[in-house]
Amino acid sequence: MNGGLSAKRAAEREFVELAGVEPPLELLRAATSEGMRRFRFLPIREEGERLVVASPDWQDPLHRDEIELHLNRPAKVVACSREAFDAVIGRWADSARALRPSSAALAGPGPAARDGEEEARAREALEESSPVVRMLNGLLIEAVRKGASDIHFEAEDGRSYVRFRLDGVLVPASEPIDELFHPRLVSRIKVVSDLDISETRRSQDGRFRFTVLGRPVDFRVSVIPASHGEDVVIRILDKEHLKSEFAKLSLGLLGFDEATASAIRRLTQRPHGMFLVAGPTGSGKTTSLYAVLQEMDHAGRKVVTIEDPVEYDLPGIVQIPVNEAKGVGFASGLRAVLRHDPDVVMVGEIRDRETAEVAVQAALTGHLVFSTVHANSGTDVILRFLHMGIEPYNFVSAVNGVLSQRLLRGLCLACRRQAEAGTGATFDAGGCPACNGTGYRGRKAVGELVPFTDDIREWLVARRPSREIRAGLARIGVASMRENAMRLAGEGTTTIAEVDRVVPPDEGS
């Protein structure tokens, strides 16, 4: 009788496979590590006012009451296997513990504890169970989960601020904390990065690795002295996640329309010559070249890259990191690579005359060369090379085309709303939990592609003013970056406000 009732209840009860499930961080923070271990449950999702939790003890009629009393909110208990629960409870509970530093710790030390603060900070930074360690771990977990590229720790008068860079824009990661807690966080960051904890008057750079949500993530650290304390920026390099993303990387996935993507492919599939990508730091230049390399047929061709640093591993490609301390710079590295019988070479950046000369010569002698340049537009790239002292005829003979690009935040599909008529846009940004209240989620590349035709080469050799070159490009049908960005806004991919922020009218038209 009882066996039949249990089978009926089991058939009616929702069953959750825990493998691959990752709970929202705010649910872990609310559930607490101690509560999940004691009452043997895992938070899964929210359904209105109720929190849905998975438990291997779902058959216990009093179990839900205990969980609701602990959470102080209604709960719905769904079933999961005991083996799966035991396999993940440790990781989920540790994440919840890291996300809940004590309120006393966040308030900073009391007056009596501030004597000998430096010694106390050094001890605390080494204690794995201290509140400052738990807070930093929680911030690292949250940043990786949200897809942040950087974490900023900034001290001001009376307060310390932590911000994440999401889709290229800084957003608050937490409420401001007491400024006295700031040096304790910095000390912990220095300890894990193998930096000098006692040095506060000069810049330091380091790196560390931390396991987040079951996978190793690399972090690069930069510390600089500022007026109210040291300022820290942590760059997040989630290689395991990016490996899966880069496996399907393509120009279309980056956001380029099919016409632009096809034109880029034509220019980058020529047997020799140079293709350049221009833009400021963080505009996705290297990622675009990675997409070109990913789409390329490597069979029968030797592909070598020289990068500073090698951030993403590409299968089937020889990647060489720049190491100035050991005499491996872009120019010297490129010379060495050219003796290695390559067919395709990617140079991470052309920043000086020597590298430019070697790259141009390589393109003229039968190699296909890709590189990036810090410049605002295609015409600025041309001027940059001429100012480096590169002979105009050699330059225009070597280059197949120049792509200048930016990254526009894409609208969050869950909360976008209709734009007012006459604005030129289809949708405006809203704001919801899925996009962290920003109204945007993810970024799309927008660019201006200048193929080097005979007309363009003649203008450059004659050293026509950039204003005349810009007018000539418009006459032959080269769409400006601003025009392409406005097209994306009209299609509902982004907003006019985002276009104005990234590609102002006086810059991209």
Wavefront OBJ file of the C-alpha trace (Angstrom):
o trace
v 0.000 0.000 0.000
v 2.701 2.453 1.049
v 4.868 1.415 -1.914
v 2.024 2.208 -4.319
v 1.503 5.624 -2.725
v 5.221 6.464 -2.981
v 5.274 5.462 -6.645
v 2.251 7.679 -7.313
v 3.815 10.640 -5.513
v 7.088 10.106 -7.397
v 5.273 10.125 -10.737
v 3.525 13.393 -9.843
v 6.649 15.105 -8.507
v 8.873 17.134 -10.862
v 12.329 15.568 -11.192
v 15.432 17.694 -11.846
v 18.717 16.499 -13.336
v 21.305 18.541 -11.422
v 24.176 17.886 -13.842
v 24.813 21.089 -15.769
v 22.397 23.205 -13.688
v 23.866 26.471 -12.361
v 21.665 28.388 -9.886
v 21.395 32.210 -9.989
v 23.879 33.750 -7.568
v 21.213 35.721 -5.712
v 19.462 32.442 -4.860
v 22.684 30.939 -3.502
v 23.264 34.065 -1.462
v 19.754 33.863 0.031
v 19.884 30.106 0.701
v 23.246 30.185 2.608
v 25.829 27.429 2.695
v 24.823 26.284 6.176
v 21.141 26.041 5.266
v 21.716 24.002 2.111
v 23.917 21.517 3.949
v 21.707 21.237 7.025
v 18.357 20.946 5.276
v 19.754 19.192 2.172
v 18.316 21.341 -0.599
v 19.577 23.291 -3.604
v 17.877 26.447 -4.974
v 16.914 26.046 -8.644
v 14.696 28.958 -9.708
v 11.908 31.274 -8.627
v 8.223 30.862 -9.467
v 6.488 34.039 -8.383
v 6.773 34.263 -4.591
v 7.965 30.661 -4.259
v 11.553 29.440 -4.412
v 11.891 26.120 -6.238
v 14.427 23.860 -4.522
v 15.677 20.367 -5.348
v 16.156 17.799 -2.607
v 16.795 14.056 -2.379
v 14.587 14.081 0.762
v 11.499 15.312 -1.092
v 9.355 12.472 0.288
v 9.617 13.783 3.875
v 6.293 15.601 4.540
v 7.939 17.983 7.054
v 10.904 18.807 4.817
v 9.256 21.692 2.981
v 8.231 23.325 6.286
v 11.824 23.259 7.524
v 13.113 24.814 4.270
v 10.415 27.517 4.294
v 11.226 28.373 7.905
v 14.910 28.678 7.026
v 14.273 30.769 3.890
v 11.443 32.799 5.412
v 9.482 32.438 2.145
v 7.266 29.844 0.431
v 9.083 26.955 -1.237
v 8.312 24.250 -3.774
v 10.343 21.065 -3.363
v 11.187 19.065 -6.493
v 12.953 15.726 -6.615
v 16.568 14.952 -7.484
v 18.725 11.872 -7.116
v 20.780 11.435 -3.951
v 23.940 10.728 -5.968
v 23.595 13.919 -8.037
v 22.894 15.974 -4.916
v 25.961 14.655 -3.098
v 28.084 15.367 -6.195
v 27.248 19.101 -6.372
v 26.313 20.200 -2.833
v 29.929 20.939 -1.917
v 30.519 23.277 -4.871
v 27.157 25.053 -4.536
v 27.512 25.483 -0.782
v 31.062 26.824 -1.148
v 29.808 29.357 -3.699
v 27.028 30.440 -1.334
v 29.537 30.802 1.507
v 31.840 32.929 -0.628
v 28.952 35.219 -1.554
v 28.048 36.066 2.058
v 30.815 37.929 3.883
v 29.719 39.028 7.324
v 28.132 42.472 7.669
v 30.637 43.264 10.410
v 33.500 42.626 8.003
v 31.989 44.893 5.364
v 31.672 47.682 7.875
v 35.429 47.712 8.390
v 37.383 47.190 11.623
v 36.374 48.962 14.825
v 38.516 51.716 16.366
v 40.287 49.329 18.735
v 41.199 46.964 15.898
v 42.684 49.660 13.654
v 45.958 49.725 15.542
v 48.429 47.508 13.750
v 46.163 47.465 10.683
v 48.963 46.534 8.292
v 49.921 43.441 10.293
v 46.268 42.462 10.617
v 45.724 42.850 6.866
v 48.703 40.634 6.114
v 47.404 37.898 8.427
v 43.846 38.113 7.148
v 44.937 37.973 3.509
v 46.499 34.568 4.196
v 43.510 33.077 6.056
v 41.346 31.183 3.573
v 38.285 31.355 5.856
v 38.417 35.122 6.529
v 35.525 37.374 5.432
v 37.729 39.306 2.990
v 38.680 36.064 1.228
v 35.049 35.023 1.042
v 34.056 38.407 -0.344
v 36.739 38.361 -3.056
v 35.844 34.789 -4.008
v 32.202 35.790 -4.270
v 33.022 38.746 -6.504
v 35.120 36.540 -8.785
v 32.310 33.978 -9.059
v 29.698 36.645 -9.748
v 31.869 38.389 -12.358
v 32.471 35.160 -14.280
v 28.800 34.182 -14.094
v 27.708 37.564 -15.453
v 30.283 37.478 -18.248
v 32.262 40.509 -17.035
v 35.577 41.256 -18.747
v 37.087 43.232 -15.839
v 36.602 43.954 -12.134
v 37.513 47.442 -10.830
v 38.286 48.166 -7.169
v 38.317 51.938 -6.586
v 38.875 53.773 -3.284
v 37.350 57.200 -2.739
v 36.973 59.472 0.264
v 35.000 57.431 2.809
v 33.901 54.652 0.461
v 35.275 51.901 -1.772
v 33.521 50.874 -4.979
v 33.559 47.601 -6.908
v 32.418 47.669 -10.537
v 32.155 45.090 -13.313
v 32.750 45.877 -16.975
v 29.804 44.259 -18.752
v 29.570 44.577 -22.532
v 32.162 47.365 -22.434
v 30.395 49.511 -19.784
v 31.168 49.728 -16.058
v 28.265 48.868 -13.736
v 28.202 48.649 -9.893
v 28.926 45.143 -8.615
v 27.794 45.796 -5.042
v 26.818 48.513 -2.617
v 29.707 50.853 -1.647
v 31.769 49.441 1.209
v 33.712 51.119 4.003
v 37.026 52.498 2.729
v 38.825 50.694 5.571
v 37.833 47.388 3.960
v 39.481 48.384 0.650
v 43.147 47.788 1.655
v 42.188 44.388 3.025
v 40.744 43.392 -0.340
v 43.823 44.741 -2.125
v 46.107 42.766 0.205
v 44.264 39.544 -0.568
v 44.483 40.218 -4.313
v 48.231 40.796 -3.962
v 48.706 37.568 -2.019
v 46.992 35.380 -4.650
v 48.807 37.281 -7.443
v 52.231 36.791 -5.804
v 52.793 40.566 -5.474
v 54.554 42.552 -2.745
v 51.899 43.161 -0.082
v 53.980 45.874 1.639
v 54.595 47.936 -1.522
v 51.895 50.595 -1.933
v 53.758 53.388 -3.735
v 54.414 51.866 -7.140
v 52.490 49.959 -9.788
v 52.501 46.156 -9.787
v 51.231 43.556 -12.259
v 50.469 39.902 -11.581
v 48.163 37.042 -12.370
v 46.444 34.109 -10.673
v 44.126 31.203 -11.423
v 40.896 30.468 -9.572
v 38.382 27.667 -10.057
v 34.956 29.150 -10.743
v 31.874 26.963 -11.183
v 33.991 23.886 -11.750
v 36.427 25.295 -14.338
v 39.796 27.087 -14.025
v 39.746 30.785 -14.916
v 42.813 33.004 -15.363
v 42.895 36.533 -13.947
v 45.397 39.314 -14.788
v 45.930 41.937 -12.091
v 47.063 45.560 -12.323
v 47.607 47.622 -9.164
v 48.391 51.348 -9.221
v 48.686 53.885 -6.363
v 45.945 56.538 -6.163
v 45.107 59.417 -3.820
v 42.737 57.440 -1.550
v 44.418 54.033 -1.798
v 45.502 51.575 -4.425
v 43.318 51.112 -7.493
v 43.031 47.525 -8.771
v 41.754 46.159 -12.068
v 41.381 42.409 -12.624
v 41.070 41.222 -16.228
v 39.109 37.957 -16.567
v 40.371 35.371 -19.069
v 37.871 32.519 -19.042
v 39.730 30.299 -21.509
v 37.642 27.170 -20.934
v 34.444 29.053 -21.704
v 36.012 30.863 -24.642
v 37.323 27.602 -26.068
v 33.762 26.441 -26.658
v 32.741 29.882 -27.926
v 35.689 30.142 -30.316
v 35.022 26.669 -31.700
v 31.986 28.153 -33.485
v 33.407 31.650 -34.011
v 32.611 33.270 -37.358
v 32.271 36.739 -38.849
v 28.503 36.331 -38.897
v 28.429 35.404 -35.212
v 30.339 38.605 -34.392
v 27.526 40.635 -35.930
v 28.784 41.548 -39.403
v 26.068 41.502 -42.041
v 26.450 38.957 -44.823
v 27.598 41.508 -47.425
v 30.392 42.823 -45.170
v 31.374 39.327 -44.028
v 31.599 38.121 -47.648
v 33.732 41.136 -48.606
v 36.085 40.477 -45.667
v 36.421 36.838 -46.726
v 37.309 37.837 -50.282
v 40.057 40.166 -49.038
v 41.457 37.679 -46.505
v 41.471 34.675 -48.830
v 43.831 36.188 -51.360
v 47.174 34.360 -51.685
v 49.232 37.320 -50.426
v 48.962 40.909 -49.231
v 48.011 42.608 -45.943
v 44.643 42.960 -44.206
v 44.425 45.442 -41.316
v 41.799 45.891 -38.589
v 41.670 49.309 -36.898
v 39.989 50.568 -33.751
v 40.620 51.621 -30.156
v 41.465 49.212 -27.324
v 38.586 46.836 -26.616
v 36.894 47.188 -29.994
v 37.221 43.490 -30.900
v 40.015 43.799 -33.465
v 41.853 40.605 -32.492
v 38.607 38.642 -32.175
v 37.687 39.587 -35.754
v 41.048 38.298 -36.981
v 40.525 35.115 -34.943
v 37.185 34.671 -36.734
v 38.953 35.067 -40.084
v 41.523 32.435 -39.068
v 38.811 30.081 -37.792
v 36.962 30.250 -41.116
v 40.151 29.712 -43.109
v 40.995 26.333 -44.613
v 44.276 25.378 -42.914
v 44.920 22.303 -45.025
v 48.199 22.670 -46.868
v 49.006 26.046 -45.240
v 51.220 27.055 -42.321
v 49.526 29.670 -40.098
v 51.558 31.459 -37.390
v 50.526 34.250 -34.992
v 52.607 36.637 -32.858
v 50.537 37.985 -29.961
v 50.884 40.005 -26.758
v 49.697 37.911 -24.976
v 48.203 34.721 -26.455
v 44.776 34.930 -24.831
v 42.890 32.228 -26.764
v 44.227 28.942 -28.089
v 43.347 28.253 -31.716
v 43.632 24.648 -32.962
v 45.872 24.007 -35.958
v 47.726 27.321 -35.591
v 51.206 28.048 -34.185
v 50.851 30.881 -31.654
v 53.916 32.750 -30.347
v 53.731 35.068 -27.307
v 55.667 38.343 -27.317
v 58.330 38.431 -24.599
v 60.251 41.727 -24.626
v 62.382 40.651 -21.647
v 63.732 37.752 -23.715
v 64.113 39.788 -26.889
v 60.947 38.579 -28.640
v 59.059 41.657 -29.855
v 56.656 42.005 -32.763
v 59.384 43.008 -35.231
v 61.992 40.439 -34.164
v 59.335 37.753 -33.783
v 57.994 38.470 -37.257
v 61.486 38.199 -38.756
v 61.945 34.819 -37.061
v 58.532 33.613 -38.235
v 59.280 34.542 -41.840
v 62.248 32.146 -41.725
v 59.805 29.441 -40.609
v 58.184 29.140 -44.058
v 54.680 30.419 -43.150
v 51.831 30.996 -45.579
v 49.707 33.155 -43.257
v 51.008 35.391 -40.444
v 48.974 37.311 -37.873
v 50.822 40.099 -36.037
v 49.001 41.122 -32.863
v 49.643 44.819 -33.386
v 51.707 47.120 -35.594
v 52.857 49.903 -33.297
v 56.245 51.034 -34.646
v 58.105 51.638 -37.883
v 60.250 48.503 -37.650
v 57.269 46.164 -37.356
v 55.442 48.043 -40.118
v 58.395 47.719 -42.502
v 58.792 43.981 -41.897
v 55.030 43.374 -42.248
v 54.806 45.332 -45.514
v 57.841 43.539 -46.904
v 56.339 40.152 -45.957
v 53.092 41.021 -47.741
v 55.026 42.105 -50.843
v 57.063 38.883 -50.936
v 54.161 36.435 -51.132
v 52.827 36.106 -47.574
v 49.304 36.797 -46.351
v 49.641 39.120 -43.340
v 46.901 40.090 -40.847
v 47.373 42.708 -38.154
v 45.679 45.342 -35.981
v 46.378 49.060 -35.654
v 45.190 51.509 -33.013
v 43.414 54.080 -35.200
v 39.904 55.508 -35.397
v 39.204 54.912 -39.097
v 40.576 53.463 -42.311
v 41.937 56.831 -43.404
v 43.661 57.235 -40.027
v 45.378 53.874 -40.573
v 46.778 55.094 -43.852
v 48.081 58.289 -42.264
v 49.564 56.268 -39.373
v 51.692 54.192 -41.746
v 52.782 57.238 -43.729
v 53.791 59.005 -40.501
v 55.831 55.935 -39.569
v 57.881 56.622 -42.668
v 56.565 53.766 -44.813
v 56.905 54.473 -48.535
v 53.362 55.159 -49.859
v 53.817 53.068 -53.010
v 54.976 50.022 -51.020
v 52.155 50.419 -48.518
v 49.332 50.666 -51.069
v 50.819 47.796 -53.073
v 50.903 45.551 -49.985
v 47.471 46.249 -48.432
v 44.364 44.417 -49.649
v 41.959 46.266 -47.377
v 41.326 47.932 -44.014
v 38.454 47.184 -41.626
v 37.786 49.769 -38.919
v 35.352 48.545 -36.273
v 33.617 49.116 -32.938
v 31.435 47.009 -30.626
v 27.810 48.024 -30.051
v 25.782 46.643 -27.166
v 22.858 44.602 -28.429
v 19.371 45.055 -27.007
v 18.159 42.559 -24.414
v 15.423 40.599 -26.180
v 13.634 39.934 -22.895
v 12.886 43.589 -22.066
v 13.327 45.772 -25.158
v 10.412 48.088 -25.877
v 9.077 49.836 -28.960
v 10.857 53.082 -29.803
v 9.015 56.286 -30.520
v 8.140 56.876 -34.163
v 10.525 59.052 -36.124
v 13.636 58.278 -34.060
v 15.152 55.987 -36.675
v 15.216 53.043 -34.254
v 12.844 50.101 -33.888
v 13.350 49.432 -30.170
v 14.655 51.162 -27.043
v 16.402 49.639 -24.028
v 14.350 48.467 -21.078
v 15.895 46.738 -18.085
v 15.395 43.369 -16.397
v 17.313 40.786 -14.303
v 18.481 38.972 -17.453
v 20.514 42.033 -18.544
v 21.415 43.258 -15.032
v 19.010 46.162 -15.485
v 21.001 47.726 -18.346
v 18.635 46.940 -21.205
v 21.517 45.473 -23.215
v 22.935 41.989 -23.482
v 25.970 41.002 -25.547
v 27.746 43.046 -28.201
v 27.775 43.146 -31.991
v 30.582 44.289 -34.261
v 29.972 47.184 -36.608
v 32.576 48.254 -39.144
v 33.641 50.169 -42.195
v 35.442 48.078 -44.805
v 37.747 49.850 -47.274
v 38.957 47.539 -50.079
v 42.070 48.934 -51.730
v 40.958 49.479 -55.317
v 43.097 51.116 -58.003
v 41.309 54.462 -57.426
v 42.029 54.381 -53.695
v 45.653 53.470 -54.301
v 46.034 56.446 -56.661
v 44.562 58.831 -54.048
v 46.957 57.554 -51.402
v 50.068 57.724 -53.556
v 49.098 61.295 -54.470
v 48.657 62.003 -50.712
v 45.193 63.459 -51.103
v 43.739 65.064 -47.908
v 41.712 62.692 -45.736
v 38.598 64.824 -46.373
v 38.878 64.164 -50.117
v 39.553 60.471 -49.528
v 36.431 60.251 -47.356
v 34.340 61.892 -50.065
v 35.810 59.550 -52.666
v 34.951 56.493 -50.573
v 31.341 57.655 -50.353
v 31.216 58.086 -54.141
v 32.374 54.526 -54.804
v 29.821 53.092 -52.370
v 31.838 52.442 -49.180
v 29.311 52.707 -46.322
v 30.647 54.576 -43.276
v 30.693 53.023 -39.828
v 27.995 55.451 -38.694
v 25.738 54.412 -41.576
v 26.189 50.725 -40.747
v 25.534 51.396 -37.056
v 22.324 53.310 -37.837
v 21.206 50.389 -39.975
v 21.570 48.082 -36.971
v 19.458 50.472 -34.884
v 16.804 50.484 -37.605
v 16.773 46.676 -37.601
v 16.172 46.602 -33.840
v 19.603 45.212 -32.927
v 20.650 48.238 -30.860
v 19.515 51.784 -29.994
v 20.249 55.274 -31.280
v 21.674 56.161 -27.861
v 24.166 53.292 -28.116
v 25.119 54.303 -31.652
v 25.725 57.886 -30.514
v 27.840 56.642 -27.609
v 30.083 54.395 -29.699
v 30.056 56.061 -33.144
v 29.336 59.805 -32.801
v 28.211 61.560 -36.006
v 31.443 63.529 -36.327
v 33.577 60.369 -36.049
v 31.900 57.648 -38.057
v 30.452 59.499 -41.027
l 1 2 3 4 5 6 7 8 9 10 11 12 13 14 15 16 17 18 19 20 21 22 23 24 25 26 27 28 29 30 31 32 33 34 35 36 37 38 39 40 41 42 43 44 45 46 47 48 49 50 51 52 53 54 55 56 57 58 59 60 61 62 63 64 65 66 67 68 69 70 71 72 73 74 75 76 77 78 79 80 81 82 83 84 85 86 87 88 89 90 91 92 93 94 95 96 97 98 99 100 101 102 103 104 105 106 107 108 109 110 111 112 113 114 115 116 117 118 119 120 121 122 123 124 125 126 127 128 129 130 131 132 133 134 135 136 137 138 139 140 141 142 143 144 145 146 147 148 149 150 151 152 153 154 155 156 157 158 159 160 161 162 163 164 165 166 167 168 169 170 171 172 173 174 175 176 177 178 179 180 181 182 183 184 185 186 187 188 189 190 191 192 193 194 195 196 197 198 199 200 201 202 203 204 205 206 207 208 209 210 211 212 213 214 215 216 217 218 219 220 221 222 223 224 225 226 227 228 229 230 231 232 233 234 235 236 237 238 239 240 241 242 243 244 245 246 247 248 249 250 251 252 253 254 255 256 257 258 259 260 261 262 263 264 265 266 267 268 269 270 271 272 273 274 275 276 277 278 279 280 281 282 283 284 285 286 287 288 289 290 291 292 293 294 295 296 297 298 299 300 301 302 303 304 305 306 307 308 309 310 311 312 313 314 315 316 317 318 319 320 321 322 323 324 325 326 327 328 329 330 331 332 333 334 335 336 337 338 339 340 341 342 343 344 345 346 347 348 349 350 351 352 353 354 355 356 357 358 359 360 361 362 363 364 365 366 367 368 369 370 371 372 373 374 375 376 377 378 379 380 381 382 383 384 385 386 387 388 389 390 391 392 393 394 395 396 397 398 399 400 401 402 403 404 405 406 407 408 409 410 411 412 413 414 415 416 417 418 419 420 421 422 423 424 425 426 427 428 429 430 431 432 433 434 435 436 437 438 439 440 441 442 443 444 445 446 447 448 449 450 451 452 453 454 455 456 457 458 459 460 461 462 463 464 465 466 467 468 469 470 471 472 473 474 475 476 477 478 479 480 481 482 483 484 485 486 487 488 489 490 491 492 493 494 495 496 497 498 499 500 501 502 503 504 505 506 507 508 509
